[in-house]
Amino acid sequence: MRLVSSTCVLAPADTSGTGHGSRKIAPGEWSAQRYWRLAGSVMVVGAVCATVGAVVSSADAREILLALGGFGLAAPIWVYSFTPRWYRTNSASTALTVSADGIGWYRRGQTSFELDWAEVAEVRLTTIEHGGLTLRVIDLFLAKDAGELRGLWQLGAELQNDRLPGEEGACRIPEAFSDAAARQVREAMAVYRPDRYREFTAEVGDMTVAA
């Protein structure tokens, strides 16, 4: 994997954030594309029902079809309102926490940790696009050794049939992040520690870092 460009650096290296509290981010947070893909497919069915209902001769059929059409066209509202947040995020089983004190990771039954900002030199979000697919991963470059993260050291990833190596000198969060989750990470880092955050795009290829 080769880094090709730095796409977002939030602040100069000597600037820290001023936020308080913390933010819990689920890597699988529904993206806008996924939401509209689901709602849009129902809206198409609703539009067809409404169109047929407007021209059908039977009053009973017209009433039923128009009701179904209205239900389908309202999909953006009820899909969001009635889909439980735990289903859209799954944050109960896996979550990244960014706070004024540090960064933490929880995954049920697997490696979990919390690091103070003094232990973290850089939080890097890398977006890899290849063959029409997109993978977003987060690597932590540590300021000092953290033995509890040994299992995440230079952890690799998979994109379709390609095996991607881990980032040299970093510990990788063992999860792919949706675009919605990546946006939340960016926003949280801007509040708490913009000086520790960088973003890159990358391509599948050799391991030479682009100048």
HUKA-V158873 format. One line per field, one symbol per residue. ss: DSSP state (a for helix, b for strand, c for the rest). A space follows every 10 residues. Layout:
ss->???
This chain:
ss->cbbbbbbbbc cccccccccc cbbbbccccc caaaaaaaaa aaaaaaaaaa aaaaacccaa aaaaaaaaaa aaacaaaaaa aaccaaaaac cccbbbbbbc cbbbbbbccc ccbbbbaaab bbbbbbbbbb ccbbbbbbbb bbccccaaaa aabcccbbbc cbbbcccccc bbccccccaa aaaaaaaaaa aacaaabbbb bbbccccccc c
